[in-house]
Amino acid sequence: MAENFFDLTGKVAIVTGTSRGLGQYLGRALARSGADLIITSRSKNSLSGFQAEIESLGRRAVPLELDVTDLQSIKRFAQEALAAFGKIDILVNNAGCNRRKPALEVSWEDWNTILDTNLRGTFFTAQAIAPAGPATTRRWVSRFIVAAVAVTGRRRGSAPGARRRGHL
């Protein structure tokens, strides 16, 4: 079976939340398909190992700090991302969080954290990046977004599932 189904040579992809887990998996897949990456985390230092891994694949990887719960961080990030490559072709909104507890135990603060990260952060990151994306993106931002926030909540509560419907 072919390893590379998509040729993304010459494309620039942002993957938010790449300090671990699904973000790194998605970043690897994009890099193996030929894309150069902008990788993000709240702590830029946590990205050095993953940056080296992507660069060992022959792709460029630019680590940038991004806190999707902070609008100023999002705006600063968008400017830095555009300056790094001059364009953005793909945005994978992967940064996310969860509170692993039964729904009846989710506090007001827990819920706000989930929404600020997974819903508000996804929307405003896409909004900030959209002007740098393909021309069609400027009219229909949803075509540009891959909302890949990974959550599991079936056993322990429904808070993540309820949040997920907010950005479909």
Backbone as CSV, one residue per row, in Angstrom:
resi,resn,N_x,N_y,N_z,CA_x,CA_y,CA_z,C_x,C_y,C_z
1,MET,0.836,-1.171,0.000,0.000,0.000,0.000,0.885,1.240,0.000
2,ALA,0.498,2.248,-0.760,1.257,3.490,-0.845,1.203,4.225,0.486
3,GLU,2.346,4.792,0.866,2.400,5.512,2.129,1.869,6.938,2.002
4,ASN,2.027,7.550,0.831,1.656,8.943,0.643,0.483,9.049,-0.321
5,PHE,-0.706,9.265,0.203,-1.903,9.366,-0.619,-2.093,10.758,-1.196
6,PHE,-1.541,11.773,-0.558,-1.744,13.150,-0.966,-0.403,13.826,-1.133
7,ASP,-0.252,14.564,-2.206,0.970,15.333,-2.404,0.716,16.758,-1.951
8,LEU,1.352,17.136,-0.865,1.198,18.483,-0.322,2.471,19.302,-0.483
9,THR,3.313,18.897,-1.411,4.556,19.616,-1.669,4.247,21.073,-1.984
10,GLY,4.973,21.963,-1.327,4.776,23.390,-1.536,3.676,24.000,-0.684
11,LYS,2.984,23.176,0.087,1.911,23.676,0.954,2.454,23.955,2.350
12,VAL,1.802,24.886,3.032,2.152,25.228,4.407,0.956,24.907,5.285
13,ALA,1.196,24.116,6.321,0.122,23.707,7.225,0.423,24.161,8.643
14,ILE,-0.602,24.692,9.285,-0.541,24.981,10.718,-1.241,23.827,11.419
15,VAL,-0.594,23.310,12.458,-1.248,22.329,13.326,-1.132,22.872,14.739
16,THR,-2.276,23.227,15.335,-2.249,23.731,16.703,-2.209,22.550,17.673
17,GLY,-1.626,22.780,18.821,-1.576,21.733,19.849,-0.690,20.571,19.448
18,THR,0.557,20.862,19.083,1.442,19.794,18.616,2.506,19.404,19.633
19,SER,2.268,19.685,20.893,3.254,19.275,21.896,3.182,17.778,22.187
20,ARG,2.072,17.140,21.754,1.929,15.698,22.001,0.719,15.151,21.237
21,GLY,0.523,13.856,21.335,-0.701,13.189,20.892,-1.122,13.393,19.457
22,LEU,-2.414,13.650,19.286,-3.015,13.757,17.963,-2.386,14.871,17.136
23,GLY,-2.021,15.967,17.753,-1.380,17.057,17.022,-0.096,16.616,16.346
24,GLN,0.707,15.839,17.059,1.942,15.331,16.454,1.641,14.307,15.365
25,TYR,0.669,13.468,15.583,0.284,12.475,14.574,-0.142,13.176,13.279
26,LEU,-0.991,14.187,13.395,-1.471,14.914,12.220,-0.329,15.675,11.553
27,GLY,0.531,16.289,12.348,1.685,17.000,11.805,2.610,16.072,11.030
28,ARG,2.875,14.889,11.585,3.698,13.893,10.902,3.099,13.517,9.551
29,ALA,1.796,13.264,9.536,1.119,12.868,8.297,1.227,13.970,7.238
30,LEU,1.031,15.208,7.638,1.141,16.319,6.695,2.566,16.465,6.179
31,ALA,3.550,16.343,7.067,4.953,16.453,6.662,5.340,15.309,5.718
32,ARG,4.907,14.110,6.020,5.198,12.970,5.134,4.562,13.137,3.762
33,SER,3.515,13.937,3.701,2.858,14.220,2.419,3.479,15.418,1.715
34,GLY,4.500,16.031,2.332,5.238,17.096,1.672,5.020,18.493,2.198
35,ALA,4.144,18.675,3.161,3.866,20.027,3.673,4.939,20.478,4.651
36,ASP,5.222,21.765,4.626,6.010,22.388,5.676,5.032,22.785,6.773
37,LEU,5.522,22.845,8.011,4.620,23.010,9.146,4.924,24.212,10.012
38,ILE,3.863,24.744,10.564,3.948,25.637,11.711,3.335,24.839,12.850
39,ILE,4.143,24.579,13.874,3.693,23.765,15.003,3.550,24.672,16.219
40,THR,2.559,24.379,17.060,2.273,25.293,18.161,2.069,24.574,19.489
41,SER,2.306,25.350,20.523,2.039,24.930,21.894,2.020,26.183,22.748
42,ARG,1.464,26.076,23.934,1.532,27.215,24.856,2.966,27.475,25.270
43,SER,3.796,26.432,25.234,5.212,26.552,25.559,6.041,26.144,24.347
44,LYS,6.680,27.108,23.736,7.496,26.849,22.540,8.590,25.807,22.811
45,ASN,9.124,25.804,24.030,10.189,24.858,24.386,9.743,23.407,24.269
46,SER,8.458,23.143,24.444,7.966,21.763,24.383,7.928,21.221,22.951
47,LEU,8.244,22.051,21.972,8.155,21.643,20.564,9.489,21.246,19.942
48,SER,10.606,21.417,20.655,11.921,21.204,20.041,12.121,19.778,19.533
49,GLY,11.694,18.786,20.286,11.845,17.394,19.838,11.025,17.101,18.600
50,PHE,9.797,17.588,18.569,8.933,17.357,17.415,9.428,18.140,16.202
51,GLN,9.937,19.339,16.427,10.515,20.118,15.334,11.658,19.343,14.687
52,ALA,12.548,18.780,15.500,13.676,17.997,14.971,13.178,16.783,14.183
53,GLU,12.145,16.138,14.684,11.581,14.977,13.980,11.055,15.371,12.602
54,ILE,10.321,16.461,12.523,9.767,16.917,11.241,10.891,17.314,10.295
55,GLU,11.880,18.011,10.803,13.014,18.423,9.968,13.809,17.223,9.475
56,SER,13.824,16.138,10.247,14.516,14.925,9.796,13.796,14.270,8.613
57,LEU,12.553,14.645,8.397,11.790,14.166,7.236,12.037,15.037,6.004
58,GLY,12.884,16.065,6.166,13.182,16.953,5.054,12.194,18.098,4.889
59,ARG,11.402,18.342,5.897,10.405,19.413,5.861,10.819,20.517,6.826
60,ARG,10.346,21.714,6.576,10.557,22.816,7.504,9.507,22.759,8.592
61,ALA,9.912,23.064,9.810,8.979,23.129,10.939,9.315,24.371,11.753
62,VAL,8.364,25.269,11.845,8.549,26.504,12.607,7.701,26.414,13.873
63,PRO,8.347,26.376,15.038,7.589,26.324,16.291,7.175,27.719,16.736
64,LEU,5.903,27.868,17.072,5.397,29.147,17.565,4.563,28.932,18.823
65,GLU,4.638,29.901,19.705,3.837,29.855,20.926,2.413,30.306,20.604
66,LEU,1.437,29.557,21.122,0.037,29.907,20.912,-0.792,29.419,22.088
67,ASP,-1.509,30.349,22.689,-2.501,30.027,23.708,-3.855,30.386,23.109
68,VAL,-4.629,29.392,22.714,-5.893,29.653,22.021,-6.964,30.247,22.930
69,THR,-6.693,30.352,24.222,-7.645,30.994,25.133,-7.362,32.488,25.291
70,ASP,-6.350,32.990,24.589,-5.927,34.379,24.713,-5.948,35.027,23.331
71,LEU,-6.867,35.961,23.116,-7.035,36.589,21.808,-5.764,37.289,21.331
72,GLN,-5.043,37.939,22.233,-3.800,38.608,21.828,-2.748,37.590,21.382
73,SER,-2.702,36.454,22.045,-1.792,35.382,21.629,-2.151,34.884,20.236
74,ILE,-3.438,34.733,19.969,-3.896,34.280,18.651,-3.500,35.288,17.578
75,LYS,-3.725,36.566,17.823,-3.385,37.603,16.843,-1.880,37.661,16.590
76,ARG,-1.091,37.597,17.652,0.365,37.604,17.526,0.833,36.386,16.727
77,PHE,0.263,35.231,17.069,0.587,33.992,16.364,0.285,34.097,14.872
78,ALA,-0.872,34.632,14.517,-1.257,34.743,13.105,-0.246,35.584,12.335
79,GLN,0.205,36.681,12.918,1.217,37.519,12.263,2.538,36.777,12.108
80,GLU,2.953,36.071,13.159,4.212,35.330,13.111,4.139,34.178,12.110
81,ALA,2.999,33.514,12.042,2.833,32.390,11.109,2.931,32.879,9.676
82,LEU,2.268,33.967,9.368,2.319,34.511,8.015,3.730,34.989,7.677
83,ALA,4.409,35.605,8.636,5.781,36.068,8.405,6.732,34.897,8.143
84,ALA,6.475,33.757,8.760,7.362,32.602,8.627,7.380,32.036,7.209
85,PHE,6.225,31.992,6.541,6.151,31.362,5.222,5.540,32.243,4.139
86,GLY,4.869,33.324,4.516,4.242,34.192,3.533,2.872,33.729,3.066
87,LYS,2.463,32.543,3.478,1.149,32.016,3.123,0.784,30.889,4.074
88,ILE,-0.484,30.572,4.118,-0.988,29.441,4.886,-1.978,28.711,3.985
89,ASP,-1.788,27.415,3.808,-2.690,26.633,2.965,-3.656,25.773,3.766
90,ILE,-3.211,25.328,4.933,-3.978,24.360,5.718,-3.932,24.769,7.184
91,LEU,-5.079,24.716,7.825,-5.144,24.936,9.272,-5.804,23.734,9.911
92,VAL,-5.073,23.094,10.804,-5.642,21.997,11.595,-5.790,22.520,13.013
93,ASN,-7.015,22.805,13.388,-7.325,23.314,14.725,-7.416,22.136,15.681
94,ASN,-6.290,21.709,16.176,-6.229,20.524,17.022,-6.154,20.844,18.513
95,ALA,-5.682,22.031,18.876,-5.524,22.362,20.296,-6.848,22.161,21.016
96,GLY,-6.803,21.488,22.118,-8.037,21.237,22.850,-7.764,20.783,24.270
97,CYS,-8.829,20.720,25.042,-8.719,20.245,26.410,-9.996,19.520,26.799
98,ASN,-9.947,18.886,27.918,-11.081,18.131,28.425,-10.999,18.114,29.945
99,ARG,-12.091,17.961,30.565,-12.159,17.730,32.006,-12.779,16.363,32.176
100,ARG,-11.985,15.401,32.531,-12.437,14.012,32.610,-13.132,13.740,33.937
101,LYS,-14.415,14.010,33.924,-15.238,13.753,35.096,-16.682,13.633,34.637
102,PRO,-17.512,13.025,35.423,-18.926,12.917,35.050,-19.538,14.300,34.830
103,ALA,-20.482,14.381,33.912,-21.091,15.663,33.551,-21.665,16.395,34.762
104,LEU,-22.216,15.676,35.730,-22.802,16.325,36.897,-21.758,16.923,37.832
105,GLU,-20.485,16.600,37.600,-19.404,17.155,38.413,-18.636,18.266,37.704
106,VAL,-18.981,18.555,36.450,-18.303,19.613,35.708,-18.712,20.963,36.299
107,SER,-17.722,21.736,36.722,-17.985,23.045,37.334,-18.124,24.129,36.262
108,TRP,-18.569,25.281,36.696,-18.678,26.449,35.823,-17.305,26.767,35.210
109,GLU,-16.278,26.737,36.047,-14.922,27.023,35.581,-14.443,25.962,34.591
110,ASP,-14.727,24.686,34.878,-14.370,23.609,33.952,-15.001,23.855,32.585
111,TRP,-16.297,24.140,32.593,-17.046,24.336,31.349,-16.493,25.528,30.560
112,ASN,-16.190,26.626,31.265,-15.621,27.792,30.587,-14.260,27.479,29.979
113,THR,-13.459,26.702,30.680,-12.156,26.308,30.136,-12.330,25.480,28.867
114,ILE,-13.251,24.528,28.899,-13.521,23.690,27.724,-13.976,24.554,26.550
115,LEU,-14.936,25.444,26.789,-15.446,26.290,25.713,-14.402,27.284,25.212
116,ASP,-13.659,27.888,26.124,-12.633,28.854,25.721,-11.580,28.204,24.832
117,THR,-11.207,26.981,25.153,-10.172,26.288,24.398,-10.720,25.670,23.120
118,ASN,-11.739,24.853,23.253,-12.196,24.023,22.137,-13.134,24.723,21.167
119,LEU,-13.861,25.693,21.620,-14.829,26.369,20.752,-14.349,27.773,20.388
120,ARG,-14.199,28.616,21.377,-13.768,29.991,21.114,-12.377,30.013,20.481
121,GLY,-11.463,29.215,20.986,-10.103,29.172,20.434,-10.080,28.707,18.990
122,THR,-10.881,27.688,18.671,-10.970,27.190,17.300,-11.475,28.281,16.369
123,PHE,-12.552,28.937,16.754,-13.148,29.971,15.913,-12.192,31.132,15.683
124,PHE,-11.623,31.681,16.756,-10.807,32.878,16.610,-9.442,32.584,15.981
125,THR,-8.928,31.384,16.132,-7.707,31.017,15.412,-7.995,30.972,13.916
126,ALA,-9.091,30.347,13.523,-9.471,30.308,12.106,-9.705,31.711,11.569
127,GLN,-10.377,32.540,12.340,-10.651,33.906,11.910,-9.353,34.686,11.682
128,ALA,-8.380,34.504,12.568,-7.116,35.229,12.456,-6.272,34.740,11.281
129,ILE,-6.362,33.465,10.963,-5.551,32.876,9.898,-6.207,33.013,8.530
130,ALA,-7.513,33.078,8.473,-8.242,33.071,7.201,-7.738,34.091,6.179
131,PRO,-7.423,35.318,6.547,-6.948,36.264,5.526,-5.654,35.818,4.832
132,ALA,-4.875,34.953,5.463,-3.631,34.459,4.860,-3.840,33.199,4.043
133,GLY,-5.047,32.658,4.083,-5.333,31.401,3.394,-5.712,31.606,1.943
134,PRO,-6.098,30.530,1.291,-6.521,30.608,-0.107,-7.674,31.606,-0.277
135,ALA,-7.790,32.197,-1.466,-8.795,33.238,-1.728,-10.201,32.780,-1.372
136,THR,-10.544,31.532,-1.638,-11.891,31.046,-1.327,-12.136,31.018,0.170
137,THR,-11.069,30.934,0.931,-11.180,30.877,2.383,-11.739,32.161,2.951
138,ARG,-11.416,33.236,2.335,-11.835,34.519,2.871,-13.343,34.638,2.914
139,ARG,-14.045,33.913,2.021,-15.503,33.936,2.031,-16.086,32.804,2.857
140,TRP,-15.462,31.647,2.819,-16.022,30.465,3.471,-14.966,29.821,4.362
141,VAL,-14.785,30.408,5.523,-13.740,29.952,6.436,-13.870,28.469,6.760
142,SER,-15.075,27.943,6.804,-15.250,26.548,7.201,-14.600,25.572,6.231
143,ARG,-14.372,25.965,4.994,-13.685,25.080,4.045,-12.210,24.946,4.371
144,PHE,-11.700,25.858,5.144,-10.285,25.944,5.465,-9.946,25.236,6.772
145,ILE,-10.936,25.010,7.596,-10.714,24.517,8.946,-10.856,23.005,9.003
146,VAL,-9.919,22.382,9.664,-10.098,20.998,10.071,-10.173,21.045,11.589
147,ALA,-11.339,20.839,12.133,-11.502,20.872,13.583,-11.286,19.458,14.094
148,ALA,-10.109,19.199,14.590,-9.737,17.845,14.957,-9.519,17.704,16.444
149,VAL,-10.256,18.433,17.225,-10.101,18.356,18.667,-10.498,16.955,19.113
150,ALA,-9.558,16.241,19.682,-9.809,14.855,20.078,-10.348,14.797,21.498
151,VAL,-11.513,14.240,21.656,-12.084,14.082,22.982,-12.732,12.721,23.100
152,THR,-12.746,12.217,24.293,-13.512,11.022,24.589,-14.294,11.321,25.844
153,GLY,-15.580,11.134,25.814,-16.369,11.477,26.971,-17.528,10.540,27.207
154,ARG,-17.575,9.426,26.519,-18.734,8.545,26.626,-18.886,7.914,28.003
155,ARG,-17.791,7.548,28.604,-17.895,6.876,29.904,-18.000,7.857,31.061
156,ARG,-17.357,8.982,30.938,-17.226,9.845,32.099,-18.052,11.104,32.036
157,GLY,-18.809,11.353,31.015,-19.626,12.557,30.987,-19.860,13.056,29.580
158,SER,-20.751,14.015,29.472,-21.133,14.496,28.153,-20.654,15.910,27.868
159,ALA,-19.862,16.503,28.724,-19.406,17.876,28.488,-18.664,18.012,27.167
160,PRO,-17.685,17.149,26.848,-16.994,17.299,25.570,-17.933,17.133,24.378
161,GLY,-18.857,16.203,24.455,-19.779,15.992,23.350,-20.684,17.188,23.115
162,ALA,-21.125,17.809,24.182,-21.969,18.992,24.044,-21.158,20.156,23.452
163,ARG,-19.934,20.295,23.841,-19.051,21.342,23.318,-18.799,21.128,21.835
164,ARG,-18.625,19.902,21.440,-18.259,19.575,20.067,-19.295,20.102,19.072
165,ARG,-20.537,20.118,19.415,-21.587,20.567,18.502,-21.528,22.071,18.255
166,GLY,-20.812,22.788,19.075,-20.740,24.246,18.938,-19.985,24.729,17.731
167,HIS,-19.084,23.920,17.163,-18.311,24.420,16.028,-18.455,23.556,14.786
168,LEU,-19.569,22.870,14.631,-19.788,22.099,13.417,-20.230,22.993,12.299
